[in-house]
């Protein structure tokens, strides 16, 4: 089994988060569960409804 790491960086994850991700149109959403480190989990939660931009995709916590 490969070592676990954050979906956005090489840091070890502290937990998993259910996220919605989209590129341009929030109606075109992809839903997935990703492992996140503390830094990125906090950034995702701070972003709120607008989503956290990372490498061209916006991520929002939750599937709704």
C-alpha positions as CSV (number, residue, x, y, z in Angstrom):
1,X,0.0,0.0,0.0
2,X,1.4,3.4,-1.0
3,X,2.0,5.9,1.8
4,X,-1.0,8.3,2.4
5,X,-0.6,11.9,1.6
6,X,-2.7,15.0,1.2
7,X,-4.5,15.4,-2.1
8,X,-2.9,18.8,-2.6
9,X,0.6,18.4,-1.1
10,X,3.1,15.8,0.2
11,X,2.1,16.3,3.9
12,X,0.4,13.5,5.8
13,X,-3.4,13.8,6.0
14,X,-5.3,14.4,9.2
15,X,-8.6,13.3,7.8
16,X,-10.9,12.9,4.8
17,X,-13.4,15.4,3.5
18,X,-16.3,15.0,1.1
19,X,-15.9,17.7,-1.5
20,X,-17.5,19.1,-4.7
21,X,-15.1,20.2,-7.4
22,X,-15.7,22.2,-10.6
23,X,-13.7,24.0,-13.2
24,X,-15.9,26.9,-14.6
25,X,-19.6,26.2,-14.0
26,X,-20.7,25.2,-10.4
27,X,-23.5,23.2,-12.0
28,X,-20.9,20.9,-13.6
29,X,-19.8,19.3,-10.3
30,X,-17.7,16.3,-9.5
31,X,-18.2,14.8,-6.1
32,X,-15.4,12.8,-4.3
33,X,-13.8,12.1,-0.9
34,X,-10.2,13.2,-0.6
35,X,-7.5,13.1,2.1
36,X,-6.4,16.5,3.3
37,X,-3.7,17.8,5.6
38,X,-4.5,20.4,8.3
39,X,-3.5,23.4,6.2
40,X,-5.6,22.5,3.2
41,X,-8.6,21.3,5.3
42,X,-8.6,24.8,7.0
43,X,-8.3,26.6,3.6
44,X,-11.2,24.5,2.3
45,X,-13.4,25.4,5.2
46,X,-12.5,29.1,5.1
47,X,-13.4,29.3,1.4
48,X,-17.1,28.6,2.0
49,X,-19.5,28.6,-0.9
50,X,-17.1,30.2,-3.4
51,X,-14.7,27.3,-3.1
52,X,-11.0,27.0,-2.7
53,X,-9.1,27.4,-6.0
54,X,-6.3,24.8,-6.5
55,X,-4.7,24.1,-9.9
56,X,-7.6,25.3,-12.0
57,X,-10.3,23.5,-10.0
58,X,-12.5,25.0,-7.2
59,X,-13.2,22.7,-4.2
60,X,-16.1,23.2,-1.8
61,X,-16.6,21.1,1.3
62,X,-19.7,18.9,1.1
63,X,-21.8,17.4,-1.7
64,X,-24.6,19.9,-1.6
